[in-house]
Amino acid sequence: MNKSINENFKILEELLEELEKNEDNLDKSIQIYEKARSIYKQIDQQLKDYKAKVEIISKDE
């Protein structure tokens, strides 16, 4: 199930905090990074979708 953009930002923030705290385990850091990258891609797509909607609305005015 897709999460809202706000939920994704919160998850990304939590992952970044976890990454900052994880200083000793490179494997875990890579796993956290991969999760964060996936969430980032979702946020990027959501922003593109919102932009497209705004452009459609703006053209109608």
N, C-alpha and C positions, 0 to 999 in steps of 0.2 A: 504494500500500500504506500502510495506517495504521501510524504509529509508536507506540511505547509512550509513556506519559505522561512517563517519565523522559527518553526521547529528545527529546520535544517541549520539555521544560524546558531541556535542554541546547542545542537549536537556538535557542530563544528567548533564552537567555543570550548565545550567540554573536552573534546579531543585535543585541542591545542594546549589546554591546561594540563591534561594528562601527559602530553608529549614533553612539556616543559619540566614536569616533575620526574619523568623517567630519564635518568642520566646514565644508568649503568647497563641497561639491556638493549643492545642495538637491534636485535630481532624484534623485540616488542615495539621499539621506536618505529621500525619499518612497517609493522602491522598497523600501528596507529596512523602513520602517515598515509598508508594506502586507504584506510577508512576515511580519513579527512579528505583526501583527494577525490574519492567517490562522492562524498557529500558536496564538495565544492562544485563538481560537475553538475550535480542536480540543481544546486543554487544558480549556477550560470545558465542552465537551460530554463529555469523558472523565470529568471530576469529577462531572458530573451523573449519568452512567451508574454510576459507583462508588457514589454516594450512594443511587441507586435500589436497587442490589444490597444495600447494607448495610441499607436499610429493609426489604427483603423478608426478609433473614436474621433481622433483629431481630423481625419479626412472627411468625416461625415458632417463636420461643423461648417 
